[in-house]
Amino acid sequence: MVSLPNVSFSVEMHNNNQQQQQDLEDSGRTERAKWLINSPEPPYLWQELVSGIRKNVFPHRGNHSLGAMSFFQALFPILSWGKTYNASKLKDDFMAGLTLASLSIPQSIGYANIAKLDPQYGLYTSVVPPLIYALMGSSREIAIGPVAVVSMLLSSIVPNVVDPVVDPSGYRKFVFTVTFFAGTFQAIFGLFRLGFLVDFFSHAAIVGFMAGAAIVIGLQQLKGLFGLNHFTTKTDVVSVLGSVLKSVPHEWHPLNFSLGCLFLVFLLVARSIGRRNKKLFWLPAIAPLLSVILSTLIVYLTKADEHGVKIIKHLKGGLNPSSLHQLQLNGPHVAQAAKIGLISAVVALTEAIAVGRSFASIKGYHLDGNKEMMAMGFMNVAGSFTSCYVATGSFSRTAANFSAGCQTAVSNIVMAITVVVALELFTKLLYYTPISILASIILSALPGLIDINEAYYIWKVDKLDFLACLGAFFGVLFVSVEIGLLAAVTISFAKIVLNSIRPSVEQLGRLPRTDTFCEVNQYPMAIESETPGLLTFGINSGLLCFANANCIRERIMRLVTEEGGTKETEKDTGQILILDMSNVMNIDTSGIFALEELHNNLVSLGIKLAMVNLRWQVIHKLKVAKVVEKIGIEWIFLTVGEAVDACLASKLV
């Protein structure tokens, strides 16, 4: 009996300690909630754009000692890596540049033919753009010049505005104007950090588009291979095959076809040998130039041009002439030139950045997409002034450059100088070059654009992505390039919209022996709250907006009704809904209105709403809209665990 006061004193001390500990935990939760609520205002959109431009142009702006040098090093990366350039790297780049030129010269002539331009314009495009890119680009391996896909894109769209047969001069001027607009758009994309526009063409869409374009380009080469005079101007497979079947019985020349096929087999064998034996990487790179030289000699010595073999004939030599006066910036077709320029800019950037990043990852360095866009833009604007059409990075030539051991972009400079020498000295020697050889060279480069393994991988991983791949492929193949691109973008957007308007709302549970809450459906071992009246849900959407706000609100109310019916709640206890907003990066006025409506609906049912981990933009907009005041500051938490503990500790449920 004497010890009773001591026992009661011990119990009281224990209760006091528990209360103090609880007060400390509540104080800590309140302080952490204030961190969330009192976060500074996020930057506005225009501030982010200006900040992006400053980072692009002045990457070391905070360090005043660097001054103008930082600006020039950002604009011209060659000033940075040029400090460590040495004779060993020059030797590697020189050999790689010569190898690159041996592949570039015949391909450039062939691609100009695809673009429906005279052969010299392909060579011009392999001079000025590579030189500009070497100064401004950040990729060490990428090879700049004309490419098959962009050439085919121009030849399929531009003739709808200016007919190259009726008005070849007007067609050429329009192509230069398109090139100017393409370069301008590319530079703007880089300057304002608008690289996301290029991402509208998803990886799956690019795979399908490239494969479809490769087949279309290959079918168009049948004109040169058979030596046909009459051929369709359309690019879809039905029209091309129909034109071939109609013309071949009357116009084809067996000698022309035999010569083309002979060298096509040679090129494919050389390509196969180069792939199997890495030491013979130079063989597939030099094989196109060898084909041109040997076929030209054969035609010259045998006078095969007199027996049906089609030849290039005149190829204008000399340095790039100025085309500044040929740009049609105030003509009747300016809007169409800008539209085609935008399409060409995006397609060219997509191919170049994909190629550049793939080889940069092999070498283990980062490729800045925005700087690449600026470099591509400036080189194409400069190209439009010097008789070039749209240039970009070529996969086949970049692979050859990489295999040849290039160290820096100096290999592009060596290649450009070699092309200049060829323009000055050797163009007359190409008079007897068979057109069928150019067709063979292009055909031999096309298999690299068709990636069946990647298409199968896309099918296994994501069926909707594969649908975008098929849309681009069949659109290009059976309709036109524009329809193929439109189909790919439309399907990709439809996928985004579908995921946005039908986001999931999942019930959360605590993982055993942790304070981590996650989705019960994904982690069956997660323990749902067994406390009557306590519900925990998470929103799986990056954006709470007009497209999905009502859907999310309705799903939450349906889950509340279902869960509320399964959990028995005492009459004298309330109910609390803990809503995890961790995945919601932003919100618009429709989303805010939906949250207010959700709160009102829950209040009418006697349920309190607690929100967890509101992101920067979200908490700012909810404070401005005074939604935080309506819900109550005490119902805002940093983590789900803290929200659950606070509800249990306060005995609100």
Secondary structure, 3 states (H helix, E strand, C coil): CCCHHHHHHHHHHHHHHHHHHHHHHHHHHHHHHHHHHCCCCCCCHHHHHHHHHHHHHCCCCCCCCCCHHHHHHHHCCHHHHHHHCCHHHHHHHHHHHHHHHHHHHHHHHHHHHHCCCCHHHHHHCCCHHHHHHHHHCCCCCCEEECCHHHHHHHHHHHHHCCCCCCCHHHHHHHHHHHHHHHHHHHHHHHHCCCHHHHHHCCHHHHHHHHHHHHHHHHHHCHHHHHCCCCCCCCCCHHHHHHHHHHHHHHHCCHHHHHHHHHHHHHHHHHHHHHHHCHHHCHHHHHHHHHHHHHHHHHHHHHCHHHHCCCECCCCCCCCCCCCHHHCCCCCCCHHHHHHHHHHHHHHHHHHHHHHHHHHHHHHCCCCCHHHHHHHHHHHHHHHHHCCCCCCEEEHHHHHHHHHCCCCCCHHHHHHHHHHHHHHHHCHHHHCCCEHHHHHHHHHHHHHHHCCHHHHHHHHHHCHHHHHHHHHHHHHHHHCCHHHHHHHHHHHHHHHHHHHHHCCEEEEEEECCCCCCEEECCCCCCCECCCCCCEEEEEEECCEECCCCHHHHHHHHHHHHHHHHHHCCCCCCCCEEEEEECCCCCEECHHHHHHHHHHHHHHHHCCEEEEEECCCHHHHHHHHHCCHHHHHCHHHEECCHHHHHHHHHHCCCC
